[in-house]
Amino acid sequence: MKKALLTGAALLATLAGSNAYAERDYISIVGSSTVYPFSTVVAERFGKSSSFPTPKVESTGSGGGMKLFCSGVGEATPDITNASRAIKSSEIELCAKNGITDIVEVMVGYDGIVLAGSNDAPQFELSRKDIFLALAKVVPATDGSDTLIDNPYKTWKEINPALPAKKIEVLGPPPTSGTRDAFVELGMEGGCKKFPFIAAMKKTDKSKYKALCHGMREDGAYVEAGENDNLIVQKLVANPDALGIFGYSFLEQNEDKVHGSIIEGQAPTFDAISDGSYPVSRSLFFYVKKAHVGVIPGIEEFLAEFISDKAMGEDGYLADKGMIPMTEKEYKKVVDTVENLKTIAAK
Amino acid sequence: MTNSNLTTRQKVEASMARRRASETRFRLYGMASVLFGMLCLVVLFGDIFSKGYSAFSQTVLTTEIYLDADYLEISTTSDEQALMNANYEGLVKNHFKTEMQPSGRKERRQLYSMISAGAGWQIQKEILADTSLIGQTITIDLIMDDDVDQWFKHDHGNDDGSTRLSEAQLGWLDSWVESGDLHTRFNTTFFVNGDSREPELAGIRGAMTGTFLTLLVTFLLSFPIGVAAAIYLEEFAPKNRLTEIVEININNLAAVPSITFGLLGLAIFINIFGVSRSTPLVGGLVLTLMTLPTIIISGRAAIKAVPPSIREAALGLGASKMQTVFHHVLPLALPGMLTGTIIGMAQALGETAPLLMIGMIAFVVDVPGFINDPSTVLPVQIFLWSDSPERAFTERTSGAIMVLLGFLIIMNTAAVVLRRRLERRW
């Protein structure tokens, strides 16, 4: 019996060895966990309605996806990477170093980041400045001078008398998350630069400015609740005094349990995010390796499915999944980019 | 009896109560810890089962639908392309539009959103199986959207149930419930489909096949290697510094966190040998690294348990060392080795951390057919579903956990039964 097993293993090894290098016939997608829900819907529909196999979508995070994407050309590397932010110039350089010079950037749509509370609690009306003062590690001194002190605020009322006298308790994702990056950049920094002396610092001492505006407090008011947004929703229901940070699609799916706080006078609604009036929203992208188009079968068809009206359009199935479609003008630009496979000009 | 004896006796008697009390206390501690453990288990299982049992039923709507050849633009049934690409989804939507008469665009969209995106594929499947159905009216159980599914299974009947459905949708649903067309059936979809982004269409077959293929690779590699290593180290290897170092390292490897093996797999199998990511092959290779120490250690223990008299008898009758080992020692040690292997496999079955590194955290719809097709495994599927926004995935997460637990229990029972049946005592 052992002999049989050994030969079996040897056979398996040779079979696998020869096949591991066989031509890949499916599209390989990696990248952001925020774009993952949308990318997968398109992949599934594409697989079911075309003669191509369903693309494989991995959730690796924006940064991890870029690293894989830029690791070289060839079928061992992914064809497309999703990102919840634009590609960085350092990543373009890394790509170029590994022989990837033609990258096509496709914007997918918008995603709003909400600061949500349980439906059992009243709705908060916040400004970005309130958010910064509530969650930053160091804040300007309360006496109005240009000195910085450790965040002294315990309740929302201390920050803004219009807010309830509730303890500051915000559940959010850890630093590895793209949602956290975007929240910090759009929400925190947005409030941070309302202080003139901090805004001035941006020019004089950029790294200090960044540390100041992006530093979250670590004294328990901001609770890192992990990458699982469902968990944050559950915790909000159990604890109506807390607020939670997550993407709009989770708010939409749980509207009967939680509501989004009003930020700068705008509630996070579908319309407010799509016309840009809700301040904490970001664009989602994916990047295509042009060298793979025509080599790996189905990439062009997949792109066509992604930008089709029934997917990306205002009433498309991506909107049903919580993605906010872009404006008509932006959409036309995207269609043009994809149809002509326009690469991003080397920055 | 002397006086001093009496006092000793009295002393003993006086201390008896205290000693008994301390024994009773100790027993109570023991019982309390067992009870606490049991309670945790009951709460955990209770939570999973109460959330997950509903994953095994599915809400469907019995519908009579006319398969209009003109609408589907199918002129000849031999045209396969037309059969594949016909607008079945539109047909279903059209059917409900004429039947329910929604007023205005908003209501129409609400109506369409109640029927699963898979309804069109259901019709497509029927037609591809039997093309003579075109032009006829068929009765079919159409799968409903996850929101309807959740409402019917959980909120239907209690008024305070909050739901994402609108007034108009609830009105239609009530009429379907009254006519008896809306009902639940056993959720076969859950077992025959691969992953999907629509909860009502998502299933575990892809993940189960992936698990099976991954474990097959793991078994085919780790069992022979592990057994060979155990036999060599126990029976043939000289006892010196070198073998001692090897032994210590094997014991250390068994305690290495599993994610480390994932990193190793990424560096060696993917980056150097170029095995493709996200395949059962690379997953199996990584899990082999992880289970090998377990198999070697249990294999050596099983060989050690074979009494030396058997070896001596065989050698005394003129068998060579090799014959002694393969004809006498190995058959007696095999049950113990198998038990160790099954336990190692059960460990591998529940592992996610090393697979994270090698790209098995992926959305894979097509059921893998061979060890180099992209796939996921059950624990990864559970992880992915638990992170999905759609609420209906919660019950599917628990459902998949139940299936995984079932497999684990079966494997561990098999290990126990094997040991009981085949074990020999000397």
Interface residues (C-beta under 8 A of the other chain):
Chain A: K2 L5 L6 G8 A9 L12 A13 A16 N19 A20 Y21 A22 R24 Y26 S28 V30 S33 Y36 P37 S39 T40 V41 A43 E44 R45 G47 K48 S49 S51 P53 T54 K56 V57 E58 S59 T60 A76 E227 N228 D229 N230 G247 S249 F250 E252 Q253 N254 E255 D256 K257 D315 Y317 D320 K321 G322
Chain B: M84 N85 R109 S113 A117 W121 S162 T163 R164 S196 R197 E198 V217 L220 L221 F223 P224 I225 V227 I270 F273 G274 V275 S276 R277 S278 T279 L281 L330 G359 I361 A362 F363 V364 V365 D366 F370 I371 N372 P374 L384 S386 D387 S388 P389 E390 R391 T394
